[in-house]
Amino acid sequence: MSRSKKIQPINERIAQDKGLSALLKRANHLADLNKRLQPALPAPVKGLCQLANIRGEIAVFTCENQAAASKVRMFSRDILQLMQKEYKISVKKLRVVVQQAE
């Protein structure tokens, strides 16, 4: 005997699950911040990195390869100052992670 479950629209499911709702809200906030940050980055690193997370006072950026990550690290002071002054984000350290190819 099989029981059929009612299929629930995703937006209703998200609204019911507070944890999922908060996670989605945070992901959207980070995506929006990354989108606004990209054009303001120093020219040599534009498009080389993406803001992935902000954990306390640490901004986490991802890069596709080690060369891009090294360049982003060279401009970390400029990026931190930009985030602090222009976006009022109190980060003090930049962490750069190289994404593994899939």
C-alpha positions, 0 to 999 in steps of 0.5 A: 500500500502506498501513500500519496503525498501532496506535492507542496510548492517550493515557496510554501515549503521555504516559508514554513521552514525557518532555517531554510528561509534564513539560509535562502535570505543570507544567500540572496544577501551575499549574492546581491553584495557580490554583484554590487562589489564586483564593479568596485573591485580594483581593476586587476582583480575584477572578475577573478573572485566572488564573495562567497561568505562573511564569517564574523570579521572574515570575508571569504572569496573564491577564485577559479585557480591559484594564479587568480587567488594570488592576485586577489591576495595581493590586493586584499588590503584594497578590497578590505578597505573598499568593503569597510568604507564603501559598504560599511562591512566590518571585516578585518581579514580576507580569506581566498579559497580556490574552487576545485574543478568539477 
